[in-house]
């Protein structure tokens, strides 16, 4: 007995976009299942011409790439749906099929048409700005660590060891200036270059921290999370990665998204658990583990959990910290969904924390003002006045407080 296959009919045009830096390959899947494929340059003119061909009933799918956010922002107001697919899950669906622009865009159009696209959530403009700021701050920190390690390695080559672990302290600076003369000329030049690079990175980190502080102060959700042992960088990282808490219907959904749950396999009544899945964004796991490191230092719910898991896991500190990070994720979900801060256990500690936050915020505003166009002009003018103050033949009146102090002979 043979059965006839009923032809599939779509209600609208489905378009798959394989996005590259220089070009975009397009597959248009029409309601009668006919296909049209072509390519256009990924520039302002090409994007504008493609945008004009779109209809309000069209649906668009593209793979998540660095260029996807801009394309999604430009095209989504023009069509009924603009979806972005998870590249990891797409690779699993592709199987052994050949990978090419033509096949990839066609696969996106087919999956979209049959509502099988592994779609991801796209952040709004404010969340995207927060993500970029957090990413920039983390890269500065990693680069600073790399330069610090190079300085240590250079000293070790000449039998020298830093007396302190933190190179930002005055003792560390004094030591580096002292040992500078003991190094060969070539190594002196390298150390001077590394120190200049280190000072530049610290200056940029200070500016980034000021941006983070002012960004956090504007977000009502951030003020709720300040009731937890979280600093501004961790708060902004968590909020930027999570985005809208409404995406997660339960605590378990958010914890699963963090990738902090153990791998689980079961077959024929046998259950096996392994390490954490690490399925979610790395930045979110980092922030939660850093927060757990701070939370276990304070008496209360998180410290008690840490000690209990530590006993049951045969003194495995890593397992205990991961358990606290999972607990923090659950508490964060409760705070953001309920709109109520975490109960304050120590009023005095909370008061001191708020004072430190306000002090940081004031410094951040001063840094932001000094780094703005007006601040830079003012600094330049002050530098010019100070320079004139050092000239004995200057006819320009200089305030006494700006005149350089001359050291006694």
MOQUILIN-V40921 format. One record per backbone hydrogen bond with DSSP energy under -0.5 kcal/mol. CO is the residue of the C=O (numbers start at 1). NH is the residue of the N-H. If there is no record, write none. Layout:
CO_NH, CO_NH
This chain:
13_59, 14_29, 15_61, 16_18, 16_27, 17_19, 17_63, 18_25, 22_42, 23_20, 24_40, 25_18, 26_38, 27_16, 27_29, 28_30, 28_36, 29_14, 30_33, 31_10, 34_30, 36_28, 38_26, 40_24, 41_43, 43_47, 44_48, 45_49, 46_50, 47_51, 48_52, 49_53, 50_53, 51_54, 55_58, 58_80, 58_81, 59_15, 60_83, 61_17, 62_85, 65_68, 65_69, 67_71, 68_72, 69_73, 70_74, 71_75, 72_76, 75_78, 75_79, 76_79, 81_60, 83_62, 84_120, 85_64, 85_87, 86_90, 87_91, 88_92, 89_93, 90_94, 91_95, 94_97, 98_100, 100_104, 101_105, 102_106, 103_107, 104_108, 105_109, 106_110, 107_111, 108_112, 109_113, 110_114, 111_116, 111_117, 112_115, 117_119, 118_86, 120_84, 124_128, 125_129, 126_130, 127_131, 128_132, 129_133, 130_134, 131_135, 132_136, 133_137, 134_138, 135_139, 136_140, 137_141, 138_142, 139_143, 140_144, 141_145, 142_146, 143_147, 144_148, 145_149, 146_150, 147_151, 148_152, 149_153, 150_154, 151_155, 152_156, 153_157, 154_158, 155_158, 155_160, 156_159, 165_167, 166_169, 169_173, 170_174, 171_175, 172_176, 173_177, 174_178, 175_179, 176_180, 177_181, 178_181, 179_182, 179_183, 180_183, 184_188, 185_189, 186_190, 187_191, 188_192, 189_193, 190_194, 191_195, 192_196, 193_197, 194_198, 195_199, 196_200, 197_201, 198_202, 199_203, 200_204, 201_205, 202_206, 203_207, 204_208, 205_209, 206_210, 207_211, 208_212, 209_213, 210_214, 211_215, 212_216, 213_217, 214_218, 215_218, 215_219, 216_219, 218_220, 219_223, 220_224, 221_225, 222_226, 224_227, 224_342, 225_228, 228_230, 231_235, 232_236, 233_237, 234_238, 235_239, 236_240, 237_241, 238_242, 239_243, 243_245, 244_247, 245_248, 247_249, 250_254, 251_255, 252_256, 253_257, 254_258, 255_259, 255_260, 256_259, 259_278, 261_277, 263_274, 265_272, 267_270, 270_267, 272_265, 275_263, 281_285, 282_286, 283_287, 284_288, 285_289, 286_290, 287_291, 288_292, 289_293, 290_294, 291_295, 292_296, 294_297, 295_298, 298_303, 300_304, 301_305, 302_306, 303_307, 304_308, 305_309, 306_310, 307_311, 308_312, 309_313, 310_315, 311_314, 315_317, 316_320, 317_321, 318_322, 319_323, 320_324, 321_325, 322_326, 323_327, 324_328, 325_329, 326_330, 327_331, 328_332, 329_333, 330_334, 331_335, 332_336, 333_337, 334_338, 335_339, 335_340, 346_350, 347_351, 348_352, 349_353, 350_354, 351_355, 352_356, 353_357, 354_358, 355_359, 356_360, 357_361, 358_362, 359_363, 360_364, 361_365, 362_366, 363_367, 364_368, 365_369, 366_370, 367_371, 368_372, 369_372, 369_375, 372_376, 373_377, 374_378, 375_379, 376_380, 377_381, 378_382, 379_383, 380_384, 381_385, 382_386, 383_387, 384_388, 385_389, 386_390, 387_390, 388_391, 390_392, 391_394, 399_402, 399_403, 400_403
